């Protein structure tokens, strides 16, 4: 059987055997390098044809020691055919599967989801959906998911003005999780954000709350945050949003040393609550992937205690935090908006910073309900729906957040 030349990107035109890897040239001109240890490892995965796996116990220990090919060629079907020296029968690797898993820089870049970076200019074209639409229609819900992946947030209009509706929004995105500070009677997932002078946390106060990520003092940072407005203050209490990925890129251009420090040095984060709770975590402000792309952000002015670092890092880290603050608090990078009753907002708490303008509680109430969804459950739900909808990018590498 001859290869299907109508799909040159999946057609191997030649293969060259090297000491530790094989170089494949494809009919569309692309070139891939596959290490023998990688090929040996690949035989154990479900994506690989079942008849290629021989049922041996799968251990990574010693994987490279027996990855010695005797002969490599393109088979009659167009697959890559490898005869291993310790095997009686050769193994075939499907050409399409190999191309889809090529780990060259260009191929890996194509498989990565590319977020849309934004600043204050987005305020006139912000992503939004209708709650009834996303509740009943898969296409609308997929567009909702893609807005969150692209921009890090999405507004939700036309929500019922009933208490508890926020968890219905959360369950559309994943699984609304239990909160340690839930205060909604009968529901351990919902927090009520309204002023209460007896609760000494910033979300229950009325002063200005600067851009931050929630629960940066926890080892497992909150993923998606869902807000639902029940009462809106007449004059204040506006929500502010900042794209941390955009801020990080600007910081890297303006102060590369500061970016390097904040993406490399782990800081302490903490929170003390008046019920006696003491939260502690440690991590970088900026999380990057292996290619240096920003994939997560953890920050809160009130959550970073005096630095506990080696002496030679104290001044450089404070300098880096100051440089970050210069970019972070530039209003050109902010969007401010006021949620009205029946409106919701979903944001990726490991990409976006959010805050709130001050307001006078004596002039009227402000009441939002809040629940959270783990980021990986949202990603899983997105992949399910995107794959069922025949979207080729369902398998793209998504920004996994803080680690």
C-alpha positions, 0 to 999 in steps of 0.5 A: 500500500502506497502512502497517501500523498494527498496528505504530505504532512503525514507522509514520510519521504525518507528516514536517516538512522543516527546513533541515538535518534532517527531523522524523518523528512516529510513530504511537506518539507518538515523534519522531525528527530525522534530519539530511540528512547522516546520511540521505545517509551511510546509503545506503551501508550494507548494512543499507539496501535494496540498490536504494537504493545507486547504486554511487558511491564512498563517501567521507565527505569532502564528504558534507554538501555535496550532502545537499540534499533537494528533496522529502520525503514518506511514500510509499505503502508507508509508507517515507520518500521523499526526492528529492535535488536532485542525483539524478534518482530519489528514494530510499526509507528503510524506516520500520522501519530508520529507527526502529531507528536513531533517534538521539534520547536516548531511543532510544539509551538503549533500544538500550544494554545496561544492566549490573547494578551490584552490591556485597557483597550479591550474594555469596548470589546470584552467577551460575554455570553448569555447564561441561558445559551451556555446552559442549553447549547453546546456550541455556545458553551464551547465558545464560552470555554474558548473565551476563558482560555483566550482572554482569561475571563468572560462575562455572563449576562441574563443570570437568574437573580436567585441566591445559589445560582453561582454554583450552576455557573460553576458546574457548567465549567467543572465541579464547584468545590467546597470552600473553607470559608463558605457562609451560604446556609446549606451550601458549602461551596458558596461565599457571600462577598458583602461588607461585614466589619466583624470579619477581618478579611479584605473581601468583607471590607469596603476599601480599595482592593488592589489587583491580586490572585486569590488564595496565593497563600495556598499550595493549591491555588484556586483555579477558576473563580465565578462571581454572581452579582445580587446587589450592586453598589450605586457609586463604587465597588467596581471590579478591576481586571488585569491580564497578568500574562500581558503584565509579565511580557511587559516586565520581561521587555522593560526589566528582564532581570526582574522577570528572571528573578520572579520566575526563578526565586520562590517566595513565601506567601501567607494569610492569617484569619481572625478565626485562628487560621494560618495559611502558608505556601511557597512559590514563584510569582511567575510560572513559565513552561520549559520554553520560557512562556508564562503559564501561571501567576501568583501575587498579592501585596497583602500576602507576601510577608517580609522576605525570608531569603538568602542575604544576597537575594533580599535587595534584588527580589525587592527591586524585582517586586517594585519593577513588577508593581510599576507595570501592574499598577499602570491603569493602561493595563486595567479594565474596570467594570461594574457587575449589575444584578443578574450578571456574572463573571468567570476568571482564571485566577492563575492568569488574571488579577482582580480587585475592587474599587472602594465604596461607601457601605452606608450609601448602599449594599454590594453583594456578590456570591462566589464559588471556585472550580479547579483549573484541571477539571475545566480543562478536562470539560473543555477537551470533552466538548471540543473533541465531541464538536470535532475541533482539531485544537481539543488536544492543544497544550493549555496554560496549566497555571501555577506550579 
